[in-house]
Structure formats: structure tokens, C-alpha cells
Amino acid sequence: MADTSSWDKALLLTRLALERKACDLVVMDVRELTSIADYFVICSGRSDRQVQSIAQGLEENSAEHGIKPFAVEGASRGHWVLMDFSDVIVHIFYEPVRKFYDLDGLWGHAPRAELPEPYSKLVDQFQIAGESLT
């Protein structure tokens, strides 16, 4: 079933991002809103190096599960890395860049997928949105 496969892929990518301590992670269900993907995974890093580390971890570790991105953009700068896994698109932002582009607001009408434990607990632990990043 395609929905199960894309959801399983979204959960795997979520787990891999959280293993690299991705912050402010959300999974958006965009199946009813666009044909480009079923899910968006949006997360942040505290620095450009952490953004690059999250992206590198996703690319390397997803390959171990037989999943490879079709395209990766922005990894060299580490401000906004977009990883296209076909039915799941991962956006990894350096936090100030995430605030500037505001994909969370742009896609605010997309339902947030409810993550199972232990993912939801880790997401709660890795929050920086309320912190001042000056």
C-alpha cells in the first residue's frame, strides 16, 4: 500500500533526523494538498554544521534501508537542505533561515502527522523555537 510505504519512510527519516538531534521537527501530511509528495519532514539544526550533519546522516543511514534521495540541494552551505525522497521531502534548516522562509506558516493548513512514541517524546525534548538565537 502506497500510503503505508510513504508513512513508513517518513517515520524512518524522522528517526534518523532525531538521532542527529534535529530540533523543532514536524511531519506534515500534504497528500490532499499537493502532488509533489505525501509528507514533508521539516526540522532545524542549531548551526550550519549540524544541518549538514543531519543531512549526511539521513543520506547515509537511509541508504542502509534501501532508500536513497533522488536529489539533495543546499548541503554545501548548510542553511537549508532539501532532500527529495520522492513521496517524502525533507527540509533541514538552520533555525534563523527556517524563520525567514516560514514553510511552517506557508503550509500551515497541512495537518501535522501524529508521531508515535518514542518519536513524539524526542520531538518535545529537541525544541529550540522558543529560544533566542541572537
Sequence and secondary structure as in RCSB ss.txt:
>XXXX:A:sequence
MADTSSWDKALLLTRLALERKACDLVVMDVRELTSIADYFVICSGRSDRQVQSIAQGLEENSAEHGIKPFAVEGA
SRGHWVLMDFSDVIVHIFYEPVRKFYDLDGLWGHAPRAELPEPYSKLVDQFQIAGESLT
>XXXX:A:secstr
 HHHHHHHHHHHHHHHHHHTT EEEEEEE TTT SS SEEEEEEESSHHHHHHHHHHHHHHHHTTT   SEEEST
TT SEEEEE SSEEEEEEEHHHHHHH HHHHTTTS B    TTHHHHHHHS  TTS   
